[in-house]
Amino acid sequence: MMKISGIVFDLWHTLMTYGTNSVERLINLRVTRIRKLFNNKYTERSIYNTLKEAEHEAEAERSATNREVDSWEIAKLIVQRLPGLIPTREILSSLQKIYDDTLLEVPMLLLPNTKETLEQLKSSNYVLAILSNTSHGYILRKIMDRFDILHMFKVTLFSDEFGRRKPDPSFYQRLFDVLAIPPGELLFVGDNWQTDIVGAKSMGMQTLYYRHPWVERYSPPTSDEPPQIADIRQILQFLRML
């Protein structure tokens, strides 16, 4: 096993996650703001269903193509489903702003022991980076800055700014180009088996599967399991064993 020079993290459900009731609150905020934007022309139920349908179509496109569907495209999908709307740039910009900015109004959490572990890794001279799938990277940077962790990362790469998503090889290659570190000297830490672990391994990176109790959605096959941790502090122990 090669030495580790840099550690690349997924962001969502690896370092951060929603707070209690945040998802429900986020949906309600978006419904309320969109209704107000159109002077209550549409019912709450119709806006709610429109948001769900737009997000479902966006997720289907992402899964099928590894292409990111950003918040501008989601705004277009919303307009297509609301009768009587003309997709002017002003309307699309307003919808995008609602869709993005409401994320700043709901509680977010750093997963336990995250900041302290990042500080120790940084002080040990590891290069830290983020490689994350999202439709609103600039908002996530603001949230990271609120938690006082943004400054610890040399690179933060988000799929909406690149156009492709993990596990697309070009997204990983962009990371290698920016960091100028060979893939074999990079350790990827993430909670999603397919996009984080399988994707990173296929590009020659070392991997550490983060199976913390907060998220049970992504379980690996019963065989050929990679090294894994249940607490982010265990990264330090893993690195000492190399």
C-alpha positions as CSV (number, residue, x, y, z in Angstrom):
1,M,0.0,0.0,0.0
2,M,1.4,3.4,-1.0
3,K,1.8,6.3,1.4
4,I,-1.2,8.6,1.8
5,S,-0.5,12.3,0.9
6,G,-4.1,13.5,0.7
7,I,-7.5,12.6,2.0
8,V,-10.6,13.2,-0.1
9,F,-14.0,13.3,1.6
10,D,-17.5,13.1,0.3
11,L,-19.5,15.8,2.0
12,W,-23.1,14.9,2.6
13,H,-23.7,12.2,5.2
14,T,-19.9,11.9,5.6
15,L,-19.1,15.3,7.2
16,M,-22.5,17.0,7.3
17,T,-26.2,16.1,7.3
18,Y,-29.6,17.6,7.9
19,G,-30.7,18.5,11.4
20,T,-33.9,17.2,13.0
21,N,-37.0,17.8,10.8
22,S,-34.8,19.8,8.4
23,V,-36.0,18.0,5.3
24,E,-39.7,18.6,6.1
25,R,-39.0,22.2,6.9
26,L,-37.0,22.7,3.7
27,I,-39.9,21.4,1.6
28,N,-42.4,23.6,3.4
29,L,-40.2,26.7,3.0
30,R,-39.8,26.1,-0.8
31,V,-43.5,25.5,-1.2
32,T,-44.4,28.7,0.7
33,R,-41.8,30.8,-1.2
34,I,-42.8,29.5,-4.6
35,R,-46.5,30.2,-3.8
36,K,-45.7,33.7,-2.8
37,L,-43.6,34.2,-5.9
38,F,-46.6,33.5,-8.0
39,N,-49.1,35.4,-5.8
40,N,-50.6,32.2,-4.4
41,K,-51.9,31.3,-7.9
42,Y,-51.1,27.6,-7.2
43,T,-52.2,25.5,-4.2
44,E,-49.7,24.1,-1.7
45,R,-50.4,20.6,-2.9
46,S,-49.8,21.4,-6.5
47,I,-46.4,23.1,-5.6
48,Y,-45.5,20.2,-3.4
49,N,-46.2,17.7,-6.1
50,T,-44.4,19.7,-8.7
51,L,-41.3,19.9,-6.5
52,K,-41.4,16.1,-6.0
53,E,-41.9,15.4,-9.7
54,A,-39.0,17.7,-10.7
55,E,-36.6,16.2,-8.2
56,H,-37.6,12.7,-9.2
57,E,-36.9,13.5,-12.9
58,A,-33.6,15.1,-12.0
59,E,-32.5,12.1,-9.9
60,A,-33.5,9.7,-12.7
61,E,-31.3,11.7,-15.2
62,R,-28.4,11.7,-12.7
63,S,-28.6,8.0,-12.2
64,A,-28.9,7.2,-15.9
65,T,-26.1,9.4,-17.2
66,N,-23.9,10.6,-14.3
67,R,-24.7,14.1,-15.5
68,E,-25.4,16.6,-12.8
69,V,-28.8,18.4,-12.9
70,D,-28.2,21.7,-11.2
71,S,-30.7,24.0,-9.5
72,W,-31.1,26.0,-12.7
73,E,-32.3,22.9,-14.5
74,I,-34.5,22.0,-11.6
75,A,-36.1,25.5,-11.9
76,K,-36.8,24.7,-15.5
77,L,-38.4,21.4,-14.6
78,I,-40.6,23.2,-12.1
79,V,-41.8,25.8,-14.6
80,Q,-42.6,23.1,-17.1
81,R,-45.0,21.5,-14.6
82,L,-46.8,24.7,-13.5
83,P,-49.6,25.6,-16.0
84,G,-49.6,29.1,-17.5
85,L,-45.9,29.9,-16.8
86,I,-43.5,31.3,-19.4
87,P,-39.9,30.3,-18.5
88,T,-38.4,33.8,-18.5
89,R,-34.9,34.3,-17.1
90,E,-36.4,36.3,-14.3
91,I,-38.7,33.5,-13.2
92,L,-36.0,30.9,-13.5
93,S,-33.6,33.0,-11.5
94,S,-36.2,33.5,-8.8
95,L,-37.0,29.8,-8.6
96,Q,-33.3,28.9,-8.5
97,K,-32.7,31.3,-5.7
98,I,-35.6,29.9,-3.7
99,Y,-34.4,26.4,-4.3
100,D,-30.8,27.1,-3.2
101,D,-31.2,29.8,-0.5
102,T,-33.7,27.9,1.6
103,L,-30.9,25.4,2.4
104,L,-29.3,28.2,4.5
105,E,-32.5,28.5,6.6
106,V,-32.8,24.9,7.9
107,P,-30.6,23.3,10.6
108,M,-27.6,21.4,9.4
109,L,-25.3,19.3,11.5
110,L,-21.6,18.4,11.5
111,L,-21.4,14.7,12.2
112,P,-19.8,13.9,15.6
113,N,-16.0,14.6,16.0
114,T,-15.7,15.9,12.4
115,K,-14.1,19.3,13.1
116,E,-11.6,17.9,15.6
117,T,-10.5,15.1,13.3
118,L,-10.1,17.4,10.3
119,E,-7.9,19.7,12.4
120,Q,-5.7,16.8,13.4
121,L,-5.4,15.6,9.8
122,K,-4.5,19.1,8.7
123,S,-1.9,19.5,11.4
124,S,-0.4,16.2,10.3
125,N,0.2,17.8,6.9
126,Y,-2.4,15.8,4.9
127,V,-3.8,17.6,2.0
128,L,-7.6,17.7,2.4
129,A,-10.2,17.9,-0.4
130,I,-13.9,17.5,-1.0
131,L,-15.4,15.7,-4.0
132,S,-19.2,15.8,-3.7
133,N,-22.3,15.3,-5.8
134,T,-24.7,18.2,-5.4
135,S,-26.9,20.7,-7.3
136,H,-25.8,23.7,-5.2
137,G,-22.1,23.7,-4.4
138,Y,-21.8,27.4,-3.6
139,I,-24.4,27.0,-0.9
140,L,-22.6,24.0,0.7
141,R,-19.4,26.1,0.8
142,K,-21.3,28.7,2.8
143,I,-22.5,26.0,5.2
144,M,-19.0,24.6,5.5
145,D,-17.8,28.1,6.3
146,R,-20.4,28.5,9.1
147,F,-19.0,25.3,10.7
148,D,-15.5,26.8,10.3
149,I,-14.2,23.9,8.3
150,L,-14.0,25.3,4.7
151,H,-10.6,26.8,5.2
152,M,-9.1,23.3,6.0
153,F,-9.7,22.1,2.5
154,K,-7.3,22.8,-0.4
155,V,-9.9,21.9,-2.9
156,T,-13.7,21.7,-2.9
157,L,-15.1,20.2,-6.1
158,F,-18.9,20.0,-6.6
159,S,-20.6,18.2,-9.4
160,D,-22.9,21.1,-10.3
161,E,-19.8,23.2,-11.1
162,F,-18.1,20.5,-13.1
163,G,-21.2,19.0,-14.9
164,R,-20.5,15.3,-14.1
165,R,-21.1,13.3,-11.0
166,K,-19.3,10.5,-9.1
167,P,-18.6,7.9,-10.2
168,D,-17.9,9.4,-13.6
169,P,-14.2,9.0,-14.2
170,S,-13.8,12.6,-15.5
171,F,-14.9,14.0,-12.2
172,Y,-12.2,12.0,-10.4
173,Q,-9.7,13.0,-13.0
174,R,-10.5,16.7,-12.4
175,L,-9.6,16.1,-8.8
176,F,-6.3,14.5,-9.6
177,D,-5.4,17.3,-12.0
178,V,-6.2,20.0,-9.4
179,L,-4.4,18.3,-6.5
180,A,-1.4,17.1,-8.6
181,I,-1.2,14.0,-6.4
182,P,-1.2,10.5,-7.8
183,P,-4.4,8.6,-7.3
184,G,-2.6,5.9,-5.3
185,E,-1.6,8.5,-2.7
186,L,-5.1,9.6,-2.1
187,L,-7.5,8.1,0.4
188,F,-11.2,8.5,-0.3
189,V,-13.6,8.6,2.7
190,G,-17.3,8.3,1.9
191,D,-20.6,6.7,3.0
192,N,-21.9,5.7,-0.5
193,W,-20.7,2.3,-1.6
194,Q,-21.2,2.7,-5.3
195,T,-20.2,6.3,-5.9
196,D,-17.6,6.8,-3.2
197,I,-16.0,3.4,-2.8
198,V,-16.4,1.5,-6.0
199,G,-15.9,4.7,-8.0
200,A,-12.7,5.8,-6.2
201,K,-11.2,2.3,-6.3
202,S,-11.8,2.1,-10.0
203,M,-9.6,5.2,-10.4
204,G,-6.8,3.8,-8.4
205,M,-7.5,5.5,-5.1
206,Q,-7.3,3.9,-1.7
207,T,-10.7,3.9,0.1
208,L,-12.2,3.9,3.6
209,Y,-15.9,3.2,3.8
210,Y,-17.7,5.3,6.4
211,R,-20.5,3.2,7.8
212,H,-21.7,5.5,10.6
213,P,-25.0,5.0,12.4
214,W,-26.5,8.1,11.0
215,V,-27.0,6.6,7.5
216,E,-27.8,3.0,6.8
217,R,-28.8,3.4,3.1
218,Y,-25.6,2.3,1.5
219,S,-24.4,-1.2,2.4
220,P,-21.7,-2.9,0.5
221,P,-21.8,-6.5,-0.8
222,T,-21.2,-9.2,1.8
223,S,-17.9,-10.0,0.2
224,D,-14.8,-8.0,-0.8
225,E,-15.6,-5.3,1.8
226,P,-13.0,-2.5,2.0
227,P,-11.5,-1.1,5.2
228,Q,-14.3,0.7,7.0
229,I,-15.0,2.9,10.0
230,A,-18.0,3.8,12.1
231,D,-16.5,7.0,13.7
232,I,-14.5,9.6,11.8
233,R,-11.8,9.6,14.5
234,Q,-10.9,6.1,13.3
235,I,-9.3,7.6,10.2
236,L,-6.4,8.6,12.5
237,Q,-6.0,5.0,13.7
238,F,-6.3,3.7,10.1
239,L,-3.5,6.0,8.9
240,R,-1.2,5.0,11.8
241,M,-1.5,1.4,10.7
242,L,-0.2,2.0,7.2
